Amino acid sequence: MTLHPVLSAVTHRIRGRSANTRGAYLARLERARVKGPNRQALGCTNLAHGFAAAPAGDKIMLREIRRPNLAIVSSYNDMLSAHQPFERFPEIIKQAAREAGATAQFAGGVPAMCDGVTQGEPGMELSLFSRDVIALSTAVALSHNMFDAALCLGICDKIVPGLLIGALQFSHLPAIFVPGGPMPSGISNDEKARVRQRYAKGEVGRDALLESEEKSYHGPGTCTFYGTANSNQMLMEVMGLHLPGAAFVNPNTPLRDALTAAAARRAVEIGADGAEYTPIGQVVDERAIVNAIVGLLATGGSTNHTIHLVAIARAAGILINWDDFRDLSEVVPLLARVYPNGKADVNQFQAAGGMGYVIGELLDAGLLHGDTLTVAGAGGLARYRQQPYLDDSGRLAWRDAPQVSADPGVLATASAPFSADGGLKLLTGNLGRAVIKTSAIQPEHRVVQAPARVFDTQEAVMAAFDRGELQRDFVAVVRFQGPRANGMPELHKLTPILGVLQDQGFHVALVTDGRMSGASGKVPAAIHVTPECLAGGPLALVRDGDTLLLDGERGLLEARVGAAEWQARQPAVADLGESRHGMGRELFAAFRANALGAEQGAITFDAAEPGASAPGAQVAPVHDHFAFDQGATA
């Protein structure tokens, strides 16, 4: 199938924009590749340290340096349901490596925090920056020069992007991402949302709310709604970093274990001295990044990836911006209805045809680059039209995914989609640049013009709701929520109360330089406003009563204030003392001080040439206080 002209044009534009940075990245890859497996260059003392604790059989192989040694980098902890299954994976991987004539070592762990636990709490202000901590931790794990390939074990929000950013700095190493799978379905997402709204209105108490939440989040595995965690798994699939069909197989099942073992065997085959050497820096190229954006749009995925994908791309020397998302969104159809933009969960998505069906539809429509390099080998992305299964003898095999949706209410065709566009819009105007996810918003709610109510915290919004002050049309402006202000926490606790007001017939919307999470729902929300207030963004000029326009159809975000008055205003000053101390926030001052804007991936590392910026670039870093806060308020 011929590539869609917009897909081709956007890819060409990204290549041109990234020529210098991508060229420098590939040059580094080639220099590292030429050196060969670094373990051979280690001194005897270094090498002996590297395998001192290995089992006798593994030690012999590591000493002789004849066969690949795989790094296992894992985000296991047993508090986070999605990552608890990883406890069993290292032994499965090690045994599979031995059977393939190789070895595997647990190279290091990375932190894994849960946004569902920290939502609305001080710890959420560490969440976004935990991505870069994970990238740093991945680099530490792979820094020992002992490895020929890597297996990255992660699922949730910041964890997969962090693992990928870290792995991309070892561009010459092959890497396969190994998911754990979603938990089995609990209560319906509609029922969960209904109880949350009833609690917000005071109709049910905490016991009823907790009982509902327990029925939804009830066992090992990823949460089953289509938020950032499951969007991550979709991305790894469409970028060719999973084994085909690995994304949504439930944990602790024979098929899941077989896929984990197969990932280890495949890592041996694509390792530095394998017959199919496949370095991650070549897998993640401009085509793979465009495929990732298309997959996000076609499935109605998380708005967080308008930040994370930018950061991932920059880690590979590729420069993308929200113009690329906007232009692709105009031609990529919405193929999936999964909560929050539908009633189904990811298990129903998988049963309807899953990623194999979606990738097949997009390839046939010319909306994916099919000629990308993947960890699955020959055949390009077409290999990902297949789905795994266990044959009659219990062996792992692949077969073609269904070409017809098993549930047309969950998965549509590219020729008759749920929506002709991808449901992600770029908003521009005198308030800056922002994104809005329209796929979950009914058409009648996509344009709101109303007076502003300005808040500096989501707690202040909730308090105003409890006082009965929000029974009216209004646009909630929640400012000083960007990366430099307080780490850009998700403001997901606002969803139930704004949903209640919308259901009561009021025209309401949210405008913020913060995030609204992968669960962005039915209320129109202009999020990630860039530049953020603390970096000189115009959102800090908005005052209570100003008429604001959020137009999700035409892509407008404007304060309807006279030009002279607007120019004369002084920006509001933030009181950020509460976001500087407690819950470890002191240690993240350097991250806040050096973070770029949301459209630049909110990165705190130098991944591109100085001056290589996208539209909406922010001013120079605002330094908090030394390396971390030691009692001073910025």
C-alpha positions as CSV (number, residue, x, y, z in Angstrom):
1,M,0.0,0.0,0.0
2,T,1.3,3.5,-0.9
3,L,2.1,5.7,2.1
4,H,-0.4,8.4,2.8
5,P,1.0,11.7,1.6
6,V,0.7,13.4,5.0
7,L,2.5,10.5,6.7
8,S,5.2,10.8,4.1
9,A,5.4,14.6,4.4
10,V,5.6,14.6,8.2
11,T,8.3,12.0,8.1
12,H,10.3,14.0,5.6
13,R,9.9,17.1,7.7
14,I,11.1,15.4,10.8
15,R,14.1,14.0,9.0
16,G,15.1,17.4,7.8
17,R,14.6,19.0,11.2
18,S,16.6,16.3,12.8
19,A,19.4,15.9,10.3
20,N,22.2,17.2,12.5
21,T,21.1,15.7,15.8
22,R,20.2,12.3,14.3
23,G,23.4,12.2,12.3
24,A,25.5,12.9,15.4
25,Y,23.6,10.1,17.3
26,L,24.2,7.6,14.5
27,A,27.8,8.5,14.4
28,R,28.1,7.7,18.1
29,L,26.3,4.4,17.5
30,E,28.8,3.4,14.8
31,R,31.8,4.2,17.0
32,A,30.4,2.1,19.8
33,R,29.5,-0.7,17.4
34,V,33.0,-0.9,15.9
35,K,34.5,-1.4,19.4
36,G,32.5,-4.7,19.6
37,P,31.2,-6.3,22.8
38,N,32.8,-4.2,25.5
39,R,33.2,-7.1,27.9
40,Q,36.2,-8.2,25.8
41,A,38.1,-5.0,26.7
42,L,37.6,-5.3,30.5
43,G,40.6,-5.9,32.6
44,C,40.9,-9.1,34.5
45,T,40.0,-7.5,37.8
46,N,37.0,-5.7,36.2
47,L,35.8,-8.9,34.6
48,A,36.2,-11.0,37.7
49,H,34.1,-8.5,39.6
50,G,31.5,-8.8,36.9
51,F,30.9,-12.5,37.3
52,A,32.1,-13.2,40.9
53,A,28.6,-14.2,42.1
54,A,27.4,-16.0,38.9
55,P,26.5,-19.7,39.1
56,A,29.4,-22.0,38.1
57,G,28.1,-22.8,34.6
58,D,27.4,-19.2,33.8
59,K,30.8,-18.1,35.2
60,I,32.6,-20.4,32.7
61,M,30.7,-18.8,29.8
62,L,31.2,-15.3,31.1
63,R,34.9,-16.0,31.6
64,E,35.4,-17.3,28.1
65,I,33.5,-14.4,26.5
66,R,32.3,-16.6,23.7
67,R,28.5,-16.2,24.0
68,P,26.2,-13.2,24.6
69,N,25.4,-12.0,28.0
70,L,22.0,-10.4,28.4
71,A,21.2,-7.5,30.8
72,I,18.0,-7.6,32.7
73,V,16.8,-4.2,33.7
74,S,13.6,-4.4,35.7
75,S,11.1,-2.1,37.4
76,Y,9.8,-4.9,39.7
77,N,8.2,-4.0,43.0
78,D,5.3,-5.8,44.7
79,M,3.4,-2.7,45.6
80,L,2.6,-1.8,42.0
81,S,0.2,-4.3,40.6
82,A,1.5,-3.9,37.0
83,H,5.1,-4.7,38.0
84,Q,4.5,-7.4,40.6
85,P,4.5,-10.1,38.0
86,F,8.1,-9.2,37.1
87,E,9.3,-11.0,40.2
88,R,9.3,-14.3,38.3
89,F,10.7,-13.0,35.1
90,P,14.5,-13.0,35.8
91,E,14.6,-16.8,36.4
92,I,12.6,-17.4,33.2
93,I,14.9,-15.2,31.2
94,K,18.1,-16.7,32.7
95,Q,17.0,-20.3,32.0
96,A,15.9,-19.4,28.4
97,A,19.3,-17.7,27.8
98,R,21.2,-20.8,29.0
99,E,19.1,-23.0,26.7
100,A,20.2,-20.7,23.9
101,G,23.8,-21.0,24.9
102,A,24.0,-17.6,26.5
103,T,23.9,-16.0,29.9
104,A,21.7,-13.3,31.5
105,Q,22.4,-11.2,34.6
106,F,20.1,-8.9,36.5
107,A,21.9,-5.7,35.7
108,G,19.8,-3.3,37.8
109,G,16.5,-2.2,39.0
110,V,14.7,1.1,38.3
111,P,12.2,2.9,40.5
112,A,8.5,2.4,39.6
113,M,6.0,4.7,41.2
114,C,2.3,4.5,40.7
115,D,0.3,7.6,39.7
116,G,-2.8,5.8,40.8
117,V,-1.4,5.8,44.4
118,T,0.1,9.3,44.4
119,Q,-2.8,11.0,42.5
120,G,-3.6,14.2,44.3
121,E,-0.8,13.6,46.8
122,P,2.6,15.4,47.2
123,G,4.4,12.4,45.8
124,M,2.7,13.1,42.4
125,E,5.1,16.0,42.1
126,L,7.9,13.5,41.6
127,S,6.1,11.5,39.0
128,L,7.1,13.2,35.8
129,F,10.7,13.5,36.8
130,S,10.8,9.9,37.8
131,R,11.0,9.2,34.1
132,D,14.4,10.8,33.9
133,V,15.5,9.1,37.1
134,I,14.5,5.8,35.5
135,A,16.5,6.8,32.4
136,L,19.5,7.5,34.7
137,S,19.0,4.2,36.5
138,T,18.9,2.3,33.2
139,A,22.2,4.0,32.2
140,V,23.8,2.9,35.5
141,A,22.6,-0.6,35.0
142,L,24.0,-0.9,31.5
143,S,27.2,1.0,32.3
144,H,29.3,-2.0,33.3
145,N,30.3,-3.0,29.8
146,M,29.3,-6.6,30.6
147,F,26.4,-6.9,28.2
148,D,25.6,-7.7,24.5
149,A,21.9,-7.0,24.6
150,A,19.2,-5.9,27.1
151,L,15.8,-6.9,28.2
152,C,13.8,-4.1,29.7
153,L,11.0,-5.0,32.0
154,G,8.4,-2.3,32.5
155,I,4.9,-1.2,31.9
156,C,3.5,1.9,33.5
157,D,3.4,5.6,33.0
158,K,6.9,7.0,33.3
159,I,8.6,3.7,33.5
160,V,8.6,2.5,29.9
161,P,9.6,6.0,28.5
162,G,12.4,6.1,31.1
163,L,13.7,2.7,30.3
164,L,13.6,3.5,26.6
165,I,15.4,6.9,27.0
166,G,18.1,5.1,29.0
167,A,18.5,2.2,26.6
168,L,18.8,4.6,23.7
169,Q,21.9,6.1,25.2
170,F,23.4,2.6,24.6
171,S,22.4,2.9,21.0
172,H,24.7,0.0,19.8
173,L,23.0,-2.5,22.2
174,P,19.9,-4.5,21.0
175,A,17.0,-4.2,23.5
176,I,13.7,-5.9,23.7
177,F,10.9,-4.7,26.0
178,V,9.2,-7.3,28.0
179,P,5.7,-6.5,29.4
180,G,3.8,-8.2,32.2
181,G,0.3,-7.8,30.8
182,P,-3.1,-6.4,32.1
183,M,-5.0,-7.7,35.1
184,P,-8.2,-9.5,34.3
185,S,-11.3,-7.3,34.0
186,G,-13.1,-6.1,37.1
187,I,-16.2,-3.9,37.3
188,S,-17.0,-1.9,34.2
189,N,-15.3,1.5,33.8
190,D,-18.6,3.2,33.5
191,E,-19.6,1.8,36.9
192,K,-16.3,3.0,38.4
193,A,-16.8,6.5,37.0
194,R,-20.4,6.6,38.2
195,V,-19.4,5.8,41.8
196,R,-16.6,8.4,41.7
197,Q,-19.1,11.1,40.6
198,R,-21.6,10.0,43.3
199,Y,-18.8,10.3,45.9
200,A,-17.9,13.8,44.6
201,K,-21.6,14.8,45.0
202,G,-21.7,13.4,48.6
203,E,-24.2,10.7,47.6
204,V,-22.0,7.8,48.8
205,G,-19.3,7.6,51.4
206,R,-15.7,6.5,51.4
207,D,-16.5,2.9,52.1
208,A,-18.6,2.6,49.0
209,L,-15.9,4.3,46.9
210,L,-13.2,2.1,48.3
211,E,-15.3,-1.0,47.6
212,S,-15.8,0.1,44.0
213,E,-12.1,0.9,43.5
214,E,-11.1,-2.5,44.9
215,K,-13.3,-4.3,42.4
216,S,-11.7,-2.3,39.6
217,Y,-8.0,-2.7,40.8
218,H,-8.1,-6.2,42.1
219,G,-5.0,-8.3,41.2
220,P,-1.6,-8.4,39.5
221,G,-1.3,-6.7,36.2
222,T,-1.8,-3.3,34.6
223,C,-4.9,-1.3,35.2
224,T,-7.4,-2.2,32.4
225,F,-8.4,1.3,31.2
226,Y,-6.5,2.8,28.3
227,G,-4.3,5.2,30.1
228,T,-0.6,5.8,29.8
229,A,0.4,2.4,31.0
230,N,-1.5,0.5,28.3
231,S,-0.6,3.2,25.7
232,N,3.0,2.4,26.5
233,Q,2.4,-1.2,25.5
234,M,0.7,-0.2,22.3
235,L,3.7,2.0,21.5
236,M,6.3,-0.7,22.1
237,E,4.4,-2.9,19.8
238,V,4.0,-0.4,16.9
239,M,7.6,0.7,17.3
240,G,8.8,-3.0,16.9
241,L,10.3,-3.2,20.4
242,H,8.1,-6.0,21.7
243,L,7.8,-9.5,20.3
244,P,4.6,-9.4,18.1
245,G,1.4,-9.5,20.1
246,A,3.1,-9.4,23.5
247,A,1.4,-6.3,24.8
248,F,-1.9,-7.4,26.3
249,V,-1.5,-11.1,27.4
250,N,-2.5,-11.5,31.0
251,P,0.2,-12.1,33.6
252,N,0.9,-15.5,35.2
253,T,-0.4,-17.4,32.3
254,P,1.5,-20.0,30.2
255,L,1.4,-17.8,27.1
256,R,2.8,-14.9,29.1
257,D,5.7,-17.0,30.4
258,A,6.4,-18.4,26.9
259,L,6.6,-14.9,25.5
260,T,9.0,-13.9,28.2
261,A,11.3,-16.9,27.5
262,A,11.0,-16.2,23.8
263,A,12.2,-12.6,24.3
264,A,15.4,-13.9,25.9
265,R,16.0,-16.3,23.1
266,R,15.4,-13.5,20.5
267,A,17.7,-11.1,22.4
268,V,20.5,-13.7,21.9
269,E,19.8,-13.8,18.2
270,I,19.9,-10.1,17.7
271,G,22.8,-9.5,20.1
272,A,26.1,-7.9,19.1
273,D,27.6,-11.1,17.8
274,G,24.4,-12.7,16.6
275,A,23.4,-13.4,13.1
276,E,20.7,-10.6,13.1
277,Y,22.4,-7.8,15.1
278,T,19.7,-5.2,15.7
279,P,20.8,-2.2,17.7
280,I,18.1,-0.2,19.4
281,G,19.4,3.0,18.0
282,Q,18.5,1.8,14.5
283,V,15.1,0.4,15.5
284,V,14.0,3.8,16.9
285,D,14.4,6.0,13.8
286,E,12.2,8.7,12.3
287,R,9.8,6.1,10.8
288,A,9.3,4.3,14.2
289,I,8.6,7.6,15.9
290,V,6.0,8.5,13.3
291,N,4.5,5.1,13.6
292,A,4.3,5.7,17.4
293,I,2.4,8.9,16.9
294,V,0.0,7.2,14.5
295,G,-0.6,4.3,16.9
296,L,-1.4,6.8,19.7
297,L,-3.9,8.7,17.5
298,A,-5.6,5.6,16.0
299,T,-6.2,4.1,19.5
300,G,-7.1,7.3,21.4
301,G,-4.1,6.9,23.6
302,S,-2.7,8.9,26.5
303,T,-2.1,12.6,26.2
304,N,1.0,12.1,28.4
305,H,2.7,10.8,25.2
306,T,2.6,14.3,23.7
307,I,5.4,14.8,26.3
308,H,7.0,11.3,26.5
309,L,7.3,10.7,22.7
310,V,9.0,14.0,22.3
311,A,11.5,13.0,25.0
312,I,12.0,9.5,23.5
313,A,12.6,10.9,20.1
314,R,15.1,13.5,21.4
315,A,17.0,10.7,23.1
316,A,17.5,9.2,19.7
317,G,18.5,12.5,18.1
318,I,15.1,13.0,16.5
319,L,13.2,16.3,16.9
320,I,9.4,16.3,16.9
321,N,6.8,18.8,18.1
322,W,3.1,19.2,18.4
323,D,2.7,20.3,14.8
324,D,3.6,16.8,13.9
325,F,0.9,15.3,16.2
326,R,-1.7,17.8,14.8
327,D,-1.0,17.1,11.2
328,L,-1.1,13.4,11.6
329,S,-4.2,13.6,13.8
330,E,-6.1,15.2,10.9
331,V,-5.6,12.1,8.7
332,V,-5.3,9.2,11.1
333,P,-8.8,7.6,11.9
334,L,-9.8,6.6,15.4
335,L,-10.1,2.8,15.3
336,A,-10.6,1.9,19.0
337,R,-13.2,2.7,21.6
338,V,-11.5,1.9,24.9
339,Y,-12.2,3.7,28.2
340,P,-12.0,6.7,28.6
341,N,-13.1,7.2,25.0
342,G,-15.3,4.1,25.1
343,K,-16.8,1.6,27.5
344,A,-14.5,-1.3,26.8
345,D,-11.3,-2.2,28.6
346,V,-8.0,-3.5,27.2
347,N,-9.0,-7.1,27.7
348,Q,-12.0,-6.5,25.5
349,F,-9.7,-4.6,23.0
350,Q,-7.4,-7.7,22.9
351,A,-10.4,-10.1,22.4
352,A,-11.7,-7.9,19.6
353,G,-8.4,-8.3,17.6
354,G,-5.9,-6.3,19.6
355,M,-2.7,-4.8,18.2
356,G,-2.5,-7.3,15.3
357,Y,-5.8,-6.1,13.9
358,V,-5.0,-2.4,14.5
359,I,-1.6,-2.6,12.9
360,G,-3.0,-4.5,9.9
361,E,-5.7,-1.9,9.3
362,L,-3.2,1.0,9.5
363,L,-0.7,-0.8,7.2
364,D,-3.4,-1.4,4.6
365,A,-4.5,2.2,4.8
366,G,-0.9,3.4,4.1
367,L,-0.8,5.0,7.6
368,L,2.2,3.2,9.0
369,H,5.8,2.7,7.7
370,G,5.9,-1.0,7.1
371,D,9.6,-1.1,6.3
372,T,10.9,-0.4,9.8
373,L,13.5,-2.4,11.5
374,T,12.0,-4.4,14.4
375,V,13.3,-6.9,17.1
376,A,11.2,-9.5,15.3
377,G,13.5,-9.5,12.3
378,A,12.7,-10.0,8.6
379,G,9.3,-8.8,7.4
380,G,9.3,-5.4,9.0
381,L,6.1,-4.2,10.8
382,A,4.0,-6.8,8.9
383,R,5.2,-9.3,11.5
384,Y,3.1,-7.4,14.0
385,R,-0.1,-8.3,12.2
386,Q,0.4,-11.7,13.9
387,Q,-0.7,-12.8,17.4
388,P,1.0,-15.4,19.6
389,Y,-0.6,-18.6,20.8
390,L,0.4,-22.0,22.3
391,D,0.0,-24.9,19.8
392,D,-1.3,-28.3,20.7
393,S,2.0,-29.3,22.2
394,G,2.3,-26.2,24.3
395,R,4.9,-24.5,22.1
396,L,4.8,-20.8,21.3
397,A,3.8,-20.0,17.8
398,W,2.3,-17.0,15.8
399,R,-0.7,-16.8,13.5
400,D,-2.3,-14.0,11.6
401,A,-4.5,-11.8,13.7
402,P,-8.2,-11.6,12.6
403,Q,-8.8,-9.3,9.7
404,V,-12.4,-8.7,10.9
405,S,-13.1,-7.1,14.3
406,A,-14.6,-9.5,16.7
407,D,-16.4,-6.6,18.3
408,P,-17.2,-3.6,16.0
409,G,-18.1,-1.6,19.0
410,V,-14.5,-1.8,20.2
411,L,-12.5,-2.0,17.0
412,A,-13.5,-0.4,13.7
413,T,-12.1,-0.4,10.2
414,A,-10.0,2.3,8.7
415,S,-12.6,2.8,6.0
416,A,-15.5,3.2,8.6
417,P,-13.8,4.5,11.7
418,F,-15.3,5.8,14.9
419,S,-13.9,9.2,13.9
420,A,-12.2,10.4,10.8
421,D,-9.4,12.0,12.9
422,G,-7.3,10.9,15.8
423,G,-9.0,13.0,18.4
424,L,-5.9,15.0,19.4
425,K,-5.8,18.7,18.7
426,L,-3.2,21.4,19.0
427,L,-4.6,24.6,20.5
428,T,-2.9,27.9,19.9
429,G,-3.7,31.5,20.7
430,N,-2.6,34.3,23.1
431,L,-2.5,31.8,26.0
432,G,0.2,29.7,24.3
433,R,0.2,26.2,22.9
434,A,-1.7,23.3,24.4
435,V,-3.1,19.9,23.5
436,I,-6.6,18.6,24.0
437,K,-7.9,15.1,23.6
438,T,-11.3,15.3,21.9
439,S,-11.9,11.6,21.3
440,A,-13.6,11.2,24.6
441,I,-15.5,14.5,24.4
442,Q,-19.0,14.8,22.9
443,P,-19.1,17.3,20.0
444,E,-21.5,19.6,21.9
445,H,-18.8,20.1,24.6
446,R,-15.8,20.7,22.5
447,V,-16.2,24.5,22.4
448,V,-16.5,26.5,25.6
449,Q,-16.5,30.3,26.0
450,A,-17.0,31.4,29.6
451,P,-15.6,33.5,32.4
452,A,-12.4,32.3,34.0
453,R,-12.0,31.1,37.6
454,V,-8.3,31.1,38.4
455,F,-6.7,28.7,40.9
456,D,-3.2,27.8,41.8
457,T,-3.9,24.3,43.0
458,Q,-6.4,21.5,42.3
459,E,-7.2,21.5,46.0
460,A,-8.5,25.1,45.7
461,V,-10.8,24.0,42.8
462,M,-12.2,21.2,44.9
463,A,-12.7,23.5,47.9
464,A,-14.6,25.9,45.7
465,F,-16.8,23.1,44.5
466,D,-17.5,21.9,48.0
467,R,-18.5,25.5,48.9
468,G,-21.0,25.5,46.0
469,E,-19.2,28.3,44.1
470,L,-18.9,26.5,40.8
471,Q,-22.6,26.0,39.9
472,R,-22.2,28.1,36.7
473,D,-20.5,28.2,33.4
474,F,-16.8,28.8,33.8
475,V,-13.3,27.8,32.6
476,A,-11.1,26.6,35.5
477,V,-7.6,27.9,35.0
478,V,-5.2,25.9,37.2
479,R,-1.8,27.6,36.8
480,F,1.8,27.0,38.1
481,Q,1.5,23.3,37.5
482,G,4.3,23.0,34.9
483,P,7.5,21.1,35.2
484,R,9.5,24.0,36.6
485,A,6.8,25.0,39.1
486,N,6.1,21.7,40.8
487,G,7.0,18.8,38.6
488,M,3.8,18.9,36.5
489,P,1.5,16.6,38.5
490,E,-1.6,15.1,37.0
491,L,-4.8,16.9,38.0
492,H,-6.9,13.8,37.6
493,K,-8.9,14.5,40.8
494,L,-10.6,17.3,39.0
495,T,-12.3,14.9,36.6
496,P,-15.2,13.8,38.8
497,I,-16.2,17.3,40.0
498,L,-16.0,18.8,36.5
499,G,-17.9,15.9,35.1
500,V,-20.6,16.4,37.7
501,L,-21.0,20.1,36.7
502,Q,-21.1,19.2,33.0
503,D,-23.8,16.6,33.7
504,Q,-25.8,19.3,35.4
505,G,-25.8,21.3,32.2
506,F,-23.1,23.8,32.9
507,H,-20.5,24.7,30.2
508,V,-17.2,23.9,31.9
509,A,-13.6,23.4,30.8
510,L,-10.1,23.2,32.2
511,V,-7.0,25.2,31.1
512,T,-3.7,24.3,32.8
513,D,0.0,24.1,32.3
514,G,-0.2,20.8,34.2
515,R,-1.2,17.4,33.0
516,M,-4.5,15.6,33.1
517,S,-3.2,12.0,32.6
518,G,-3.9,9.2,30.2
519,A,-7.4,9.1,31.7
520,S,-8.4,12.5,30.2
521,G,-12.1,12.2,30.0
522,K,-15.3,13.8,28.9
523,V,-14.7,17.4,30.0
524,P,-12.7,19.6,27.6
525,A,-9.3,20.2,28.9
526,A,-6.5,22.4,27.4
527,I,-3.5,20.8,29.0
528,H,0.3,21.1,28.9
529,V,0.0,24.9,28.2
530,T,3.4,26.0,27.0
531,P,5.3,28.1,28.0
532,E,4.3,27.3,31.5
533,C,3.5,30.2,33.9
534,L,6.8,30.0,35.7
535,A,8.7,30.3,32.4
536,G,6.9,33.4,31.4
537,G,3.8,31.8,30.0
538,P,0.8,34.1,29.3
539,L,-1.5,31.9,31.4
540,A,-0.2,33.8,34.4
541,L,-1.9,37.0,33.0
542,V,-5.4,35.6,33.3
543,R,-7.6,37.1,35.9
544,D,-10.9,35.9,37.4
545,G,-13.8,37.0,35.1
546,D,-11.8,37.1,31.9
547,T,-13.7,35.6,29.0
548,L,-11.8,32.6,27.7
549,L,-12.4,30.6,24.6
550,L,-11.4,26.9,24.3
551,D,-12.3,25.8,20.8
552,G,-11.5,22.1,20.3
553,E,-12.9,22.2,16.7
554,R,-10.8,25.1,15.3
555,G,-7.8,24.7,17.6
556,L,-8.1,28.0,19.5
557,L,-7.1,28.9,23.1
558,E,-7.6,32.6,23.7
559,A,-8.3,35.1,26.4
560,R,-10.8,37.6,25.0
561,V,-9.1,40.6,26.7
562,G,-8.3,43.9,25.0
563,A,-4.8,44.1,23.6
564,A,-3.8,47.2,25.6
565,E,-5.0,45.8,28.9
566,W,-3.4,42.4,28.1
567,Q,-0.1,44.1,27.4
568,A,-0.2,46.2,30.6
569,R,-0.8,43.2,32.9
570,Q,1.9,41.8,35.2
571,P,2.1,38.1,35.6
572,A,0.8,36.6,38.8
573,V,3.5,35.4,41.3
574,A,3.4,31.9,42.5
575,D,3.7,30.8,46.1
576,L,5.5,27.5,45.6
577,G,6.8,26.9,49.0
578,E,4.6,23.9,49.6
579,S,6.0,22.2,46.5
580,R,9.6,22.5,47.6
581,H,9.7,20.4,50.7
582,G,8.5,17.1,52.0
583,M,8.1,13.7,50.3
584,G,11.6,14.0,48.8
585,R,10.8,17.0,46.7
586,E,13.9,18.8,48.0
587,L,16.0,16.4,46.0
588,F,14.3,17.3,42.7
589,A,15.2,21.0,42.7
590,A,17.8,20.4,39.9
591,F,15.2,18.7,37.8
592,R,12.7,21.6,38.2
593,A,15.4,24.2,37.5
594,N,16.5,22.5,34.2
595,A,13.3,21.1,32.8
596,L,12.3,22.2,29.3
597,G,8.7,22.8,28.4
598,A,6.1,20.1,27.8
599,E,6.4,20.5,24.0
600,Q,10.1,19.8,24.3
601,G,9.4,16.6,26.3
602,A,9.9,18.3,29.8
603,I,13.4,16.8,29.6
604,T,16.1,17.5,32.1
605,F,18.9,16.0,30.0
606,D,20.8,17.4,27.0
607,A,19.6,15.2,24.1
608,A,19.8,17.6,21.2
609,E,22.0,20.3,19.9
610,P,21.7,23.7,21.6
611,G,19.2,25.8,19.9
612,A,17.4,22.9,18.2
613,S,14.0,23.7,19.6
614,A,10.4,23.3,18.6
615,P,7.6,25.9,18.5
616,G,6.7,27.1,21.9
617,A,10.3,26.8,23.2
618,Q,10.8,28.1,26.7
619,V,13.2,30.7,28.1
620,A,16.4,29.7,29.8
621,P,16.2,27.5,32.9
622,V,15.1,29.1,36.2
623,H,17.4,27.8,38.8
624,D,15.8,26.7,42.1
625,H,18.7,26.6,44.6
626,F,22.0,24.7,44.2
627,A,21.7,21.0,43.5
628,F,18.7,20.6,45.9
629,D,16.8,22.7,48.3
630,Q,18.3,22.8,51.8
631,G,15.8,25.0,53.6
632,A,15.5,27.9,51.2
633,T,12.3,28.7,49.3
634,A,12.9,29.5,45.7
